[in-house]
Amino acid sequence: MGSRLRDTVRFLFELFCEVSPGDHTKEPYIVRKYPDAYKNEEELKNVPKFTFPCQLDNTFVQHYSFVLTSVDSKYTFCFCRYDPRANTALVLLSHLPWHDIFYKLLNCIANLINSPEKAELTSFLETCRMRPPMPGHTLQVKYNAGHNVFSCQSPDNKLPTIPENCNLTEYFSAMDAKCMAGLWAALLHERRVAIVASKPSRLSACVQAANATLFPMSWQHIFIPILPKHLVDYLLAPMPFLIGVPRSVMETVRMTEVGDVVVLDADANELRSPFHDLESLPPDLVANLKKALSDKNALGDAVSRAFLRALVCLIGGYRDAIRIEKGQLITFNPEAFVRTRKNMQPFLRKILQSQIFQQFIDERLELLNSGRGFSDEFEVECNNYAEKVSTGSGQRLKQQYREWAKTVKKEGGAFFKTVKDKANPAVQSAVKTVRQGGKNMKSAVKGLKNKIPKTGSRPSSINTTDDSRLYDRFSCGSATPVSSDSSSESSPAHDGQPREPPPALPLDLLTEMEFLFAKRTQRRDSFPNSTHNSDISLPDKASCGSVSDLIKLDDSPTDLEDFDPLKCRDKKEMVEQIKSSTDSALLHEYGLDFSQFGLSDFTASSSSVPESSSNVPKGWTTFN
């Protein structure tokens, strides 16, 4: 069990493809895709079936999304734009859940395809398929002969708002307060939940928005925003699920075989449940939630904040159950948590057994034990609630953490590193596995040696024909190539004689990993058309921020100077901290699954493959 989002995302989107619905004799299929180097056969096989899970209404353009789950339980988000005039769907695959941004990008792609400048599509996609913008930065790409601009910013950590968030807006307009509150209660109890609608656009929006109402928790079980007809048997699964079922697919199901399922009809605004989940919650909490959701003129974050405040009333006391002892790992006491809300102890005992709550607690403890701390809207509301009922839990927790951190400071950074390692055993295991499997890693990229100049231990002088993007792929996401040593090699020696070129060294990927670990903090990220420039690279900024603020449970300023054992006091110490904080991300980039090593794009683009005589643009694959 863990977060469904990937720690490291190297591209704004992974794949663009155009999908045809087929006909009565042929299943849906991919017409073309970009880039050609994308070779995830499992995803390529599933995308057409999920893109056209049923017969679509051919009278208007629809935007909808679905999710593919990998073997390591990570999500790949797929965003679709179906145009009945072309009778095809444009699809983007990404590891980022940025629905509104990718729907906007799909509109730009459609406009470009339908314009006289449609030949620019390849270069437009190539430019957009770069590292996603960092917070505070903007990606801008001009297209259609410079007449149009696609721009996007990394979404902030604020709550979803109406009408900016398309999923929440659609969900709120389709359902009344009673249905939304009842479905929220069913998700907290981890029921088997099916949402039914005729249009994929409404269906996927309601499923995604319903999951978002659980923030800061998230659904940990079977999650299928749109269920294709060939997977209808998933409705018979005995474990919890949250599935969006097209109405035409639901009509083929015998409800007597499905069993106890909570069904939300998004078209009829109707919730059918064999349980009494809403009644198990405190009546005043339910009344306040329904009242807040009854205002159909609500704008901004009023709706999402109503769910958040209700959740704070239920589980906000988790902070009173956090146990901080000097010299020990920070832990969570379940019995103390149950005692925080005397009028709802049966519910709290039940939610303690749920995976959504366990994941939430695990994430909070990891942030505390690793020294990164946390501050989000949930903690802000927890502080407000604590002040309202005069519990002062937030202040007590911060005081306890200060005392814990002072002990860490006295015992030195070695203790903190031990605590962090204990809290992250997966990282230790991964590092050991990578070092033991160095030979396997080299064999996984067999054939790459011949395509890289053997001028040293670093392939720093790769001949890139695609700006710095080719090097970017090889260096696992670094947008700026590491400076080459060629100038020093070609310069004359002190004695006036030219230096001998260094001997050719074999490509040792284990050495490469160690080099990346050491030099990661020295790299600078370059964002085209970015409106922000700085003398410090973005990764350096992010890492410094994470270690200089060990805990921040609200937005009020806190003085951490007295007890912060990881304060960036000198450059050497800062580099060591940042190296440690990037271990997990780097291991994820290299991965223990060597088929996902991330060098396929480089190999494919470097090899010489005879081009077909057809008029297929470079980088595309066309299917007949």
N, C-alpha and C positions, 0 to 999 in steps of 0.2 A: 504494500500500500504506500502511496506517495503522491506527490503532485503530478497531475496529468499534463502539465506544461513542461516543455523542454527548458533546461537551464541555459542552453546556448543556442541562439538562432543566428545563422550565418547569412541568410538571404531574406529579403522582404517577402518573397514568395518562392516556392520551390518549383512549381510547374504551372504552366498555362496550357490549356488544351481546349479544343472545340469539339463538342460531342453531338452526334446525331441521334435522334430517338429511334432510328430504324423504322421498320414497318412490320406487317403481320408475318413476314417471312424471315426477318432479320432482327436480332437483338440490338439494343443501343450500342454504338461503337464510337471510338475516337477518330475524328476526321484528321486532325493534325495536332501536334504538340510542340512545345518549346520549353526548355532546350532539348535537343536531341539526346544529350548525355543522360537524361533522367531515365534510370533503368529499374526502378522499383516495380517489378512485374506484378506483385500482389496488389499494389495500389492502382496500377494501370488497368488491372482486370476489374477492380471493384468500382472505379469512378463512373463508368457509363451506367452501371446498374443503379447506383445511388442518385446519379444526376436525373435519371428518368425512372423514378420508382413506380410510377403509374401514368395514366393518360393525363396530360396537362391541358388546361384551358388555353385555347389558341386565340384568344381575343385580346390579350394584353401582355405586356412585358412583366415578368416575375423575377424577383430576387429571393433566393433562399439559400440555405446552407446545410451541410451535413458534416459528420465527423467520422474519420477513420481511426481506429485504435491499433497501435503497433503491438508487437509481441512484448515490448517492455512497458505496456500500458500507457504510452504517451499518445496524445491526440495530434492528429493532423486535421486542420480545419479546411473545409472545401467550400468555396463560395461560388454560387452559380447565378447566371443571368440568362434567362430563357427568352428569346425573341421569336414570336410566332411567325413573323414575316420571313425570317431566315430559316425557321424551323430547326434551329440548332441552339445549343446552350454554350456560353462561354464560361469556363471553369478555372478558378485559381486555387492552388493548393498551397497552404502556408502553415507554419507552426505557431503563428500568432493569431489570437482570437479577436482580431480587429475587424468586426463585421462592417461597420460603417465605412471605414477606409477602403476595404476591398470591394465593396459594392460601388463606391465612387470610382475606383480604378477600373472595374469592369465596364462602367459607363463610358469612361474615356477610351477604352479599347474598342468598344462597339462604335463609338463616334468615329474613331480613326479608320476602322474597317469599312465603314459606310461613306467615307470621304474620298475625294480624288487622291489623297496622299496615303492611301492604304499600303503602299509599298514601304512606308516608314515603320510598319508594325514591328518588324524584327528588331530594328535599332531601338525603338521605344521600349519594348520588353527587355532588351538587353540592358538598357540604362536603368530601368526600374528594378531589375533583379540584382540588387546590391544589398549591403548590410542595412537593416532597418534603422531609421533615424533614432538617435539617442534622445532621452527626454530633454526638451528645450530646443531641439534642432528640427529643422524643416527640410524635407526632401522635395525638390521642385524639378519637374521634367517637362520641357516644352515639346509639343508634338503638333501635327497637322501644319507643317511648314511654319512653326512658331506662332501660330494664331491662338493656340490653346495651351494651357499649363495644367499639369497634374501636380498637386502639392499635398503633402500629408505630414502630420506631426505625430510623434509617439504619444498615445493617449496618457493622460495623467491618472493618478490613483483616486480620483474623485468618484463619487457614486454615479451610476447611470442616470441620465436626465431625460426629460421629455421636453421638446420633441427630438432632441439631438440623437438619442439612442433609438434606432429604428425597432429593435426587438422589444424593448420595454414599451414603446409607444403603441405598437401593434397589440401587444398583450393587454395593456391597460384599456385600450379602446374596445377590445373584443369581450372582455370579461367584467363581471360586476364584483363588488367587494366580497360577497359571500363566497363566490367560486375561488377567487384568488386566495382568500384566507384559508379556505378548506384545503386547497391544493398545497399551500405552504405547510400546513399542519401535517398532511399526509407525507410530504417529503421529509419532514423532521422525524417522522416515525419510520422512515425508510420502507414505504409500501411499494408495491408493484403498481406503477402509475403509467397509464396510457392517455395521451392527448390526441384527440381526433379532430381533423379538419379536412376540408375539400381542397384548399389551395396550399401548395407547398410553402408559399411565402408566409402565410399565417401560421402554418403548422410549425415550421422551424423557429419562427420568431417566438412563439409561445413557449416552446420547449427550452430555448436558450434563456428567455427572460425568467421562467420559473426557476431554473437552476441559479440564476443570478440573485434571486431573492434570498438565497441561503447565505450570502456573503456575511462574514468572512469564511464560512465553510463552503464546500462545493461537493457535488454529487460524486460518489466514489464507486458506484456500481455500474451495471449495464446502462450505457447512455447512447441512444440512437435518435437524433433529432428527426430523421425521416427514415421510416422503415420500408425498404423495397419489398415487393411481393414475394421474392424468393427467400426472404428471411422471416416470413410470417411466424415460423415456429418459435421465434424468440419470445413471443407472447406467452408461450407455455412454460417458460423458464420459472423454476421455483424460487429463485433469488430475487432481491429487489431490482427494479429497473425503472428507468424514465425513458419512455419511447414515444416518439411522434408517429402516429399511424395515419396514412392517407385514408380517407373515407372509403374509397373503392377497395382498399386492402382490408379494412376492418369489416366490411360487409361479407367477406369470405370466411370470417372467423366465427366459430361456434362459442358463444360466451360460456356455455356450460362446461366446455373443455378448458377454458382459460382459468376459471376459478375466481378467487377473491382479488379483484383488480379495481383500483380507483380509476374511473374514466372521466375525463374532462372533455366535453364536446365544445370546442371553440367556436363552432358555427352557431350552435343553439344556446350558448351561454348556460351550460348545464353541467353540474358536477354530480356524479353518481359514485357513492362509496359505501361499502359494507361495514365500514368502521366508524367510530365516533372520535376521531382524532382531535377535532376542534374543541369538543366538549371536555377533553382531558386537560386543556390549558386553562389558566386562570380566567374567569369571566371578565374581569376588568381589562385584562390585556387584550382579549378578543374584541371587546367592545371598542377600545381605543383604536385597534388596528382597523376594524371595519369602518369606523368613523373617518379615519384618515384616507381610506381607499374609496370612500363614497363620493368624494369631490371629483367629479368628472372634468372639472376645469383646472385640475392640478397641473402645474408646470414645474420645470426644474427637477430637483431631486426629492420632491415631496413624497412620491410613491416609494422609491427605494429606501428613503430614510424612515418611512413608516415601518417597513419590514425590519430594518436594522434596529430601530428602537425596541421593537417587540422582541427581537432576539437578545438584545442587551438585558431586558427584563428576565429572560429565561436563563441565559448562560453567562451573563456579564460578571457573575460572582466567581468565575474561574480564577480570578486574580487572588482572591482570598484563599484559594487552595494551593497556590504555588508555595513551595517550601524551599527557602534559601538558607543554607547552613554554610558556615565558613569552612573552606577547604573541601567542599563536596559539590557534586553536580546538582544543579537546580532540578527539582522534581515536582510532580503534581500529586496531590493527595485526593483520591476520589471521594472518600468519606467526608472530608472537609468541604468539598464542592457540593455534596448533597445537602450539607447543613447551611449553605449560604442562602437558600430559598426554602423556608420552612413550609410555605403553603403549596409547594409543587414538588415535593420530594419524590413521589412515584414517577413523575415525568423525568426528573433529573437522573434517577437510577436507570431509567430506560435509555436515555440519550447517552449515558456513559458507555453503553454497549454498542452504540452506533459507530460505523466507520467514518461518517462525516465529522463527528465530534472528535474521535480519536486522531484523525488526520490533523484537525485544527490544533489540538493540544500538542501533538508532536512537532508541528511547525513552529509554534510559539516557544516551546522549550529549546528547540534547536537554535532559534534566533537569540535567545537569552544566553545559552551556554557557549555559543560561538562568539559572543560579544558584539553582534551586529545590532541587536535591539530591534524595535519596531515602533511604528507610529502610523496609524491609519484611522479611518473614520470610525471604525468600531471602538477603538480605544478612546477616541474623543467622546463618543456617546457613553462609554463606560464611566469616564470621569464625570460627565454631567449627571449621570444616574447616581453615582456615589455621593456627589455633593447634594443631590436632591434628598436622598435618604440618610445623609450624614454618616456614611460608613467610612469614608476616607480611605478606601482600599487602595486607590492609586498612589496616594502619598506614602502609605505604609510599604507598598511594594517597592517604590523607588528608594525609600530609606534602607530597606533590607538589601536591595541590590547594591547600594553605595557601600554598605558594610562588607558585603561579599566581595565587591571589586577591590576594596582596600586590602583585603586579605590577599587577593591575587597579586596586587601591586607589591606587597611585602615579600611574597614568596617568589616573585619574579615571573618573567614571561614563560618560563618552562612549565609552570603550573597551568597557566592559561592554555598553552598548547596541548598539554595532557588532557585538560577538560574538553577542549575542542575535538581532539582525536577520539575521545570516548563517545562524544555526542555524534560523531560522524564515522562509525566503523566501516561504512561502505567505501569511503574514500581511501582508508588505509588498505582495505582488501584490494581495491582497484589498483592502487599504486604498486602493491606487491605483485599482482597478477601481470601488470604491464611490464614490470622489470623482469619477471621470470619469463615472460613471453616475448622478449625482444626479437628473437629469431623469427617467431611467427609473424610479427609485425613487418619485418623486412620482406618476408616471403609474400605477404599480402599485397605488396606493391611491386611485385616482380615485373620487370620490364620498364620500370620508371627510371632506373639508373641511366639507361641509354639516352634518355630525353633530357637529362639535366647535366649541364657542364660540370665536370669533376675538377673544379678549381680550388676546392677547399671543403671544410666540413660544413659550410653553409652554402646552399645554392642561391647565392645572392645576386647572380648576374644572369637570371633567366631571361631569354629573349621573349618579351611579351608583345604580341601583336594586337592585344585588346586592352590598351591602356595598362592599368595595373591590375586588371581583374583576374588575369591568369595567375599572377603571383598571389593575388588575394585568395584564390581557391587553395593554392598549395599551403599558404601560411595560416590556414585555419581561421580565416576571418579578419586578418590584419589588413586594413584598408591601405596602409602605407607600407611599401616594401622596406625591409631593413637595408640600411645603406651598405653599399658594396665596398669591399676592400681593394677593388681593382686599382684605384688611384694610387694607393700606397705600394701596390705590387709593381706597377709600371713605372714608378718614380725611380730615379737613379739612386744608388747607394751612396753612403758618405764618402766612399773611396773613389767615386766617379764611375765605377763599373756598374752596368745594369744588373739588377738582381735576377737571380735564377728564379723561374716560376716555381711555385710550391709544388711538391709532388701530389699527384692525383690521389685523393682519398676515397675510399668506398662510402657509399651513402648509408650511414648508420642512423636509423630512425630513432633509436633510443637516445643517441647523442642529440638528435634534433629536438626531441622532447625536452631534454635537460636544457638545451639552449633556449627554447621557448619559455620554459619556466623562469630562466634567469633574466631574459630580455623582455618579457611580456610588458613590464611596467615602463620600458623605455620607448615603446612604440607610440606613434601618434596616429589617431584616426582622422582621415580627411573625408568630409562630407561635401559633395558638390552642391553648389548654390546654398550652402548653409549660411544663415544670417548671424551665426555666432562664431567668433574666433577667440582663441585663448592660447596662452603660452604653455599651458599644461594639457597633456593629452587627456581625453575623456575617460579612459579606463583608470588613469591615475587619480583623477578627481573622484570618481565613484568609489574607488577603494579607500581613499583617504577619508571620505565622508562616512564610510561604513565603519571604520575603526575608530573614528574620533567621537562617535556617538554610541556608546555601548547600550544604552537603553533610553528610550524616549516614549513614554506612554501617552503623551498628549502633545499638543502643538505649542505649549508654553515653553519659554526658554529655560534650559536647565544648565547649571554649572557643574560640569563633569571634570573640571581640571584637577580637582583634588583626589579623584579616585580612578581616573582613567588609566589603566595599565598599558594601553596600546596607543597612547597619544603619540602622534608623529613628531617626536622630539629631534630626531636627526635623520638624515637621508638613509643611512644604513639600516636603521630600525624600520623605517617606512618601507624600504624595498622588501625586507624580510616579511613584513606583514602582508604586503600586497601579493607576494609570491604565494603565501599560504592561502590567501583568500581566493586565488585564481586556480588552485589545484583542481578543484571539482570541475570548474568550467573547462579546463584544458583536457582533463580526462574524458569529459563528455565529448569534446571535439574529436579527440582521437578514437574514443570508444573501444570497448573490449570486443564488440562485434566488428571484425575487420571488414565485413562487407559494407559497413557504413563508414569506412575510413575517411571518406570525403575527398578522395583524390581521383574519382572517376571522371569528373568534369575536366581535370587537368590532363589526364591521359587521353581522353577522347578528343580534346581540342588540339593536343600535340601530335597525334598520330595522323598520318596521311592516308585518307580514305578516298578512293576514286569517287568523284561526284557523278550523280546520275545526270543523264542528258535532259531530264525534265526540268521544268521551270520552278523547282522547289527552292525557296529561299534558304540561304545558309543557316544551319542550326535547327532546321525544322525536320520533322518526320511526317510524311503524308501517308495515310492508310487508304487503300482502295476499298 
